[in-house]
Amino acid sequence: MHPHLIDWLRNVEINPDQNLAQQRWKAAEGFAASLSRASVPRLLRIFLLPKRDAGEIAWMTEELLRLDPEFPASSNAELVRLMAGVVMVTTFEASSAAGYAFALSLRFSGFLERSLQPAQPAIMGEAEKYLESEAEKQRPNDFSNSTIDLMKPAKSAAERILTPDPAREQAVDAEIERLSSQVRRLAEESALLWWVLAEYSDSLKRRTADLKTVEYALVAGAEAADRTHVLPPAASASALLARALKPCKIGKKKTLTLGDVFEATDPGWRGVQLKKLNYADSVDLLPIITGLDKCEEFGDQASALQVLPKLCPGVDPGRALSTDEAAYEFYGELMFLRALADMES
């Protein structure tokens, strides 16, 4: 059980004690055990968005009652919203696609200082700590292990057939898995570094020095995402994106908005990119992808910006925005969708 759960419950329960906290935690673990791709965006909405959707509250109440018959069945909206966050925290205890999806969405939810109301702000911090820890764990920096001794045959071929060694076979399998992870990590690092150093957009078939930063921002986010093979993304992702945009030309307009970024983004690239993505269940959680989708539908960014605040409540498209921020947000939205896809597989 998370050590701060009792403190979180004090905002929504009357005199919570250790037993009640254990009961709530157990219910959250049970809920997390049956998570699906479809349920992840639903929990994020319940936890993040200030508007209480009665249907979603009823859905989660029913699921929690199945796991805990003593869970309050009515007048429980704030408790349900907190429990959505507690379910997320239970997934932060181990490496999982669900945990990555929750944490990535929470990390990138504040784009454009979006007006949100998380049921428990401390859970946002838990998500960030989880991503930082997992990014390091999935990218170990230890190259000192040697597989030579492990791979040497300890016996003759005949002896190995007659007297199999399960412990040794298990150790070999573990070492193969470790080496496979290391190769994936090195492949990712090489791909990202070559991309940055080449200063060339393979999507637009142009040198980045010939592009304006506002033209390349979203394309850079997608190209970095294509080269990210390990979730969650490395802590250096934002720095790499900033470096990739550095050779680009700076436009005359000093203060940019999301509308400027949409207007400058190549329409042909936009259409191809959107066809690759499965985002229909997460529209309100993905302001850039949703904005691109509406630009594609309406054919102009002005109409897209008009409907964006309705589709993504709390987003103000008129806020000032840097190209680095736009690139990193788009990258984060793509990583969130990647984690959801991993849940399906």
N, C-alpha and C positions, 0 to 999 in steps of 0.2 A: 504493500500500500504506500502511496506517496505520502511523505511526512507532513505535507501542508494541506492534506485533504480536509482535515477537521476545520482548519482556518477558513478554507474556501466554503465549506458547508455552513459556517456561522452566518453567512450573508443571506441564506435562503431557508435554513432549518431552525427550529426552536431547540436550543440547548443540545446540539449534536454531541455525542460522546464517541468513544473508541469503537464500541460495538456497532453503532449506526454507520460510522465511517467505513468500517470493514464490510458492512452489508452493502453500502453504496458501491464500494470498490469492486466487490465480487460481482455485482450486477453489471458494472461497466466492463469488467473482463469478459463476462458472458456475452455481452453485446458485441464486443470487439472480436470474439471468436467466430462470429458469423457475418463479419463485414463483407460487403461486395463493392464492386466499383460504383454501383448506383447509390449505395448508402453513404459513401464518403462525401459527395457534394451536399447531400441533405444535412448531414451533421454539421458541416462547415457553415451552412446557411443559418441553422438553428443557433449555433454558437456565436456567429459574427454579426449578423444583420440585426439592427434595432427593431425592425418590424416583426412582430410575432405572428407567424403563420399558424392559425389554429389547426389546420389539417396536419401540418408537420409535427406540431406539439402532440396532437392526438396519436399520430403514428408512433412516435418515440415512447409516449406513455404506455401504449399497448405492448410494445416490445419489452419495456422495462418491467411491466407488471408480470409478464410471462416469466421473467427471470427472478423477480422479487415481488411476491404477492402483497407485501406490506408497503410497496411504493405508493405515494399519494396519487390518487386517480383523478383529482380535480384541483383547480386553483394552484397549479403546479408549474406554470410557464417558466419562471425563473430557475426553479430546480431542474427542470428538463434541459434548459439551456446550459446550465452548469454541467449536467451529466453528459451532454454532448462533448464538452471539453474534457471531462474526466475519461471518457472512452478514448479520446485522442491520446491522453497522457498514458493510458495503459499500453498503447501501441508503441510508445517511446521507450519501452523497457527492452526492446530487442530490435535487430535489423529486420525491417519489413517494408514492402511496397506501400502498405496502408499507412504506416508511420511516416514514410517519406512524403506521401501525398498530402497528409494532414499538415505536416510541418512546413512543406514548401508553400502550400497555399497560405498558411498563417504568415510566413516570412514576407511574401510578396503582396499581402492584402492591403498594406498601407499605401499603395501607389497613389501619387497625386494627393497625399494626405487625405485619403478617402475617409469619409465620415462613417465610422463603424462603432459598434458597441459590443465588444467581446464580453461574454458572461463573466469571465474571470481573466483580467489582463495578465496575471502572473503566468497563465498557461501559454501566452505568446512567448514569454521568456523560456519556458520549458521546451518549446518547439525549437527555438534558436539554439539552445544548448545541445539538444538532440542532433540537430543537423551538423553542428560543428564537430561533435564527437564522432558521428557516423562517417563524416567526410574523411576524417583522419583514419578511422578504423578500416574503411574500405580502400584506403590508399596507404598501406604500410610502407614505411621508409627503410625497412630492414632488408638489406641484400647480403647479409653475412651468412645466412643459412646455406649449408652445402648439401647437395643431394647425392654427391658422389658415393660416400660410404653407404648411404641407404640403398642406392641402386645396385651396389655390387652383389652378385649372387653369393649368398652365404653357404649354399650347398650345391652339390652337383644337380644336374637336371633330373636325374633319376631319383635322388633323395628328395627333391622338392615335390615331385609327383607323389611319392610314397608317404612323405611326412609334411603335409602343408603347414604353413605357419600363419594362422589368421592374424596375429598381432602385427607381424611384419607386413602382410598384405594391406591391413588397415592403415598402417603408417605410410606405405607407398601411396595409397589412394589419397590420403590427406595431403601428402607432399605434392602430388599432381594437381590437386585442387588449389593449393597455395600458389604453385607456379603459374597456373592458368590465370588466377586473379592478378598476379604480378604482371603477366604479359598484357592483360587488358588495360591495366593501369598505365603501363609504359606506352601502349599503343595510343591511348587517350592523350597522354602528355605530348607525345611526338606529333600527333595530328594537330593539336591545338597550337603548339609552338611553331610548327611549320606554317600553319595558317597565318599566325600573327606576323612571322618574319617575312613571308612571301609578299604580304601587302597586295593581295589580289583576291577579288571576289569571284569564286567559281560559279556562283549563282547568276551574277550579272555579267560575267565574262569581261570584267574591266578591272584595271588597277585601282586600288583604293585611293591613290593620290589624285585620280581623275574624278573622284566622286565627292560630293558634299557630305558632311557628317549627317545632315538630316536625311539625305537619300539612303545612306548606308546603315543607319541605326538599327532598324528592324531586321534588315537582311543580315547584319552582323550577329544579332541575337540568334537568328535561326541557324546560321553557319556554325556558330559555337555550339549550339545544341546538337547539331548533326555529328559533331566531333566529341561529344561527351558520352562516353560508353559506360560510366560507372555512376550510380546514384548512391547518395545525394551528391550534387556537384561539388567540386573542390572550392575551398574558401577563396582561391585566387581567381574565380570566374569573373567577378566584376572588374578586377584589375586587367585581366586579359582582354576583356571587351573594350575597356578604355584605351588600351594600347592598340588594339585593332583599328579603332576609330581615329587615332592620332594622326596618321598620314593624310586623312581626308581634308578637303578644303572647307574652311569655315565660311558660312554664308554671311550676307550683309545683315540679316536680321539677328539682333543680339538676344532678344527674349523670345523663346519658342514655346509653343503649346502643342498639345496632342494633335490638334488640327493641322498644324504645319508638318508634323511627322507623317500623318496619313496622306496629306496632299503630295508630299515629296516621294512617297514610296512607290516603286514601279508597279503599275497595275497588273502587268503580265506575271511578274513574280508573285504578287499578292494572290492571284487566282490559283496558281500552282501550289502555293504554300497551304492555302486553306483546304484544298482537296486532300491533302495528306493527313489532316487532323480530324479527330473525333472529339468534338467539344459540345455537342448539343445538350448534354446533361449538366454543363457547368458554365453556361453563358454568363450568369451574373457574377461569377468569380473570376472572369477573364476579361478585363476591360479592353486590353489591346486587341486580343483575338476577336472579341465581339465587335469592336470598332472597325476592324479590317473587314469582317463579315458584312457589316452594314454598308461600308464603302463599296464593296463588291456588289451588294444587292441594289443600292440606290445609284451607284455610278458617280457619286461625289461625296466629299468628306463633310460638307456643311450639313447635309441631311443626316448623315451618320452621327454627327455630334449632337444633333437635336434629340435623337432617340436614346443615345448612350446612357444618360443619367437615369432613364426609366428602366433600362435593361440591367444596369449595374448601379443600384441605388448607392448614393453617397459619393459617387465619382463626379468631380468638377472638371470637365475638359478644358476650362479656361485657365487653369492654374499653370504657372510657369513650369517648364520642363526642360531638362538638359538631354542631349542626345545619349549621353552615357546612361542616364536613368531609363530612358525609353528602351535602349538595347537590353539592359539588365532585366527590366520587367518582362519584356517579351521572352527572353531566355528563361526566366523563372516560370512563366506560364507554360512554356513548352516542356519544361522539366516536370511540372505538376501533371500534365497530360501523359508524359512518359511513365510516371509512377502509377497512374490509374490504369494504363495499358498493361503494365507489369502485373497488376492485380488480376486482370483477366487471364493472363497466361500462367 
